[in-house]
């Protein structure tokens, strides 16, 4: 997978990230870990890990980590994959194969055959279903998991999107812009594993409102 760069946004992931990087070693992919320069615990946990590019964010936020990571990629393909180990790298080979004639491949926990999650709860399940329904109705996205940022695509296609949200609004910005720019994309099933350690970084209610307003703002944008 030398033609693939894994973009790994990491914030306070000292417990999870070293184990996840060990799991990724056999893939022989390029790896870029994006973190804040004051996150010394996470940095120290991987400082002796070989063949990992560490990129310090210029701007804070989950979205900024992804955007800056994608902009630094110099391989044909790039993939967003979280540091907590919940996104299973066993799907990367299939995602790469499917992306040959596509711009983007969205992994989904809610596809009927092969999807699922050990990390979902009632609130996140209902919230995701609501946002996905709105995205499909308002923007005709035709996807099944709008908030899951396990996404692989051609690096040049990612850059066409001109992503700019610095927070979790990027989750919806990505598919909405892909649709608006007529990129070719598809969805494939993916089973979400339990986190290796720590807690989710999402504030379900606050971030939910932020994501909702971010989504609705695209109605008024060209």
C-alpha positions in Angstrom: 0.0 0.0 0.0 2.8 2.4 -0.8 0.4 4.5 -2.8 -1.8 5.1 0.3 -1.3 7.6 3.1 -3.3 7.0 6.3 -4.3 10.3 7.9 -4.7 9.7 11.7 -6.1 12.6 13.7 -5.0 12.1 17.3 -6.0 14.0 20.4 -5.2 12.6 23.9 -4.8 9.1 22.4 -1.7 7.9 24.2 -3.6 4.8 25.4 -4.8 3.8 22.0 -2.5 5.1 19.3 0.7 3.0 20.0 -1.3 -0.3 19.7 -3.1 0.9 16.6 0.1 1.8 14.9 1.5 -1.7 15.6 -1.6 -3.1 13.9 -0.9 -0.9 10.8 2.7 -2.0 10.4 2.1 -5.0 8.1 0.2 -2.8 5.6 3.3 -1.0 4.5 1.3 2.2 4.0 2.4 5.8 4.6 1.2 7.0 8.0 0.7 10.6 9.1 -0.3 11.2 12.7 -1.8 14.7 13.2 -1.8 16.2 16.7 -1.5 19.3 18.7 2.0 20.3 19.7 0.9 20.5 23.4 -0.4 17.0 23.4 2.9 15.7 24.9 1.5 12.5 26.3 0.3 11.3 22.9 3.6 12.5 21.3 5.7 10.7 23.8 3.7 7.5 23.4 4.8 7.2 19.8 8.1 9.0 19.7 10.1 5.8 19.2 7.7 4.4 16.5 9.4 4.0 13.2 8.1 5.0 9.8 5.5 7.4 11.1 5.3 11.0 10.0 4.1 13.3 12.8 2.4 16.5 11.7 1.6 19.2 14.3 -1.6 21.1 13.6 -1.5 24.8 12.8 -5.1 25.1 13.9 -6.9 23.1 16.6 -9.8 20.8 16.0 -10.7 17.5 14.5 -11.6 18.9 11.1 -8.3 20.9 11.0 -6.3 17.8 11.7 -7.9 16.0 8.8 -7.6 18.9 6.4 -3.9 19.6 7.2 -3.2 15.9 7.0 -4.8 15.5 3.6 -3.0 18.6 2.3 0.3 17.0 3.4 -0.3 13.7 1.6 1.8 13.1 -1.5 0.5 9.6 -2.5 -2.2 8.8 -5.0 -4.7 7.7 -2.3 -5.4 9.0 1.2 -7.6 7.6 3.9 -9.0 9.2 7.1 -8.8 6.7 10.0 -9.1 7.4 13.7 -6.4 6.9 16.3 -8.7 5.0 18.7 -8.6 1.7 16.8 -12.4 1.6 16.2 -12.0 1.8 12.4 -10.7 -1.7 11.3 -7.8 -1.5 8.8 -8.8 -4.9 7.4 -11.2 -3.0 5.1 -8.5 -0.9 3.5 -7.7 -3.4 0.7 -11.3 -3.5 -0.4 -11.7 0.2 -0.2 -8.6 0.7 -2.4 -9.9 -1.7 -5.0 -13.3 0.0 -5.1 -11.7 3.4 -5.4 -9.9 2.6 -8.7 -12.9 4.0 -10.7 -14.3 6.2 -7.9 -13.2 9.4 -6.2 -14.2 8.5 -2.7 -15.3 5.4 -0.7 -17.3 5.9 2.4 -17.2 3.1 5.0 -20.6 2.6 6.7 -21.7 1.0 10.0 -25.3 0.9 8.8 -25.1 -1.2 5.7 -27.3 -4.2 6.1 -24.7 -6.8 5.2 -21.4 -6.4 7.0 -22.1 -3.2 8.9 -22.4 -2.8 12.6 -20.8 -1.2 15.7 -19.5 -2.1 19.1 -18.9 1.5 19.9 -22.3 3.0 19.1 -25.0 3.8 21.7 -28.6 4.8 21.5 -27.9 8.6 21.3 -25.2 8.3 18.6 -27.3 5.8 16.6 -30.4 8.0 16.6 -28.4 11.1 15.9 -26.5 9.6 13.0 -29.7 8.2 11.5 -31.3 11.7 11.7 -28.4 13.5 10.1 -28.1 10.8 7.4 -31.8 11.1 6.7 -31.5 14.9 6.4 -28.4 14.6 4.2 -30.1 12.2 1.8 -33.4 14.2 1.6 -31.9 17.7 1.3 -28.7 17.0 -0.7 -29.6 13.6 -2.3 -26.4 12.1 -1.0 -27.4 8.4 -1.1 -25.2 7.3 1.8 -26.0 5.4 4.9 -23.6 6.8 7.6 -23.0 10.5 7.2 -21.0 11.0 10.5 -18.5 8.2 10.0 -15.3 9.6 8.7 -13.7 6.3 7.7 -13.2 7.6 4.1 -10.7 6.6 1.5 -10.2 8.4 -1.8 -7.9 9.8 -4.4 -5.9 12.5 -2.8 -6.6 14.9 -5.7 -10.3 14.3 -5.2 -10.1 15.2 -1.5 -8.4 18.4 -2.4 -11.1 19.4 -4.9 -13.4 19.6 -2.0 -11.6 22.6 -0.4 -12.6 21.4 3.1 -12.4 24.1 5.7 -14.4 23.3 8.8 -12.1 22.9 11.8 -14.4 20.9 14.0 -16.8 17.9 13.7 -18.8 19.7 11.0 -16.3 18.4 8.6 -18.1 15.0 8.9 -21.0 16.4 6.9 -19.0 18.9 4.9 -17.1 16.1 3.2 -20.1 14.2 1.6 -22.1 17.3 0.9 -19.3 18.9 -1.0 -18.5 15.6 -2.8 -22.1 15.6 -4.1 -22.1 19.3 -5.0 -18.9 18.9 -7.0 -20.2 15.8 -8.7 -17.5 13.5 -7.5 -18.1 9.7 -8.0 -18.4 8.0 -4.6 -19.9 4.9 -3.1 -20.5 3.3 0.3 -19.3 -0.1 1.6 -20.1 -1.9 4.9 -17.7 -1.7 7.8 -17.9 -3.0 11.3 -16.8 -0.5 14.0 -14.8 -2.0 16.8 -14.7 -0.9 20.4 -12.2 1.8 21.2 -8.8 0.5 22.4 -8.9 2.9 25.3 -10.1 6.3 26.6 -13.4 8.0 25.8 -15.0 9.5 22.7 -14.1 13.1 22.0 -17.6 14.0 20.8 -20.0 16.0 23.0 -23.2 14.4 21.7 -25.5 17.3 22.3 -23.3 20.3 21.7 -21.5 18.9 18.7 -24.8 17.6 17.4 -26.2 21.1 17.2 -23.0 22.4 15.6 -23.1 19.7 13.0 -26.8 20.4 12.3 -26.2 24.1 11.7 -23.2 23.3 9.6 -25.3 21.0 7.5 -28.1 23.5 7.1 -25.7 26.3 6.1 -24.9 24.4 2.9 -28.5 25.0 1.7 -27.6 28.6 1.2 -24.2 28.0 -0.3 -23.6 27.6 -4.0 
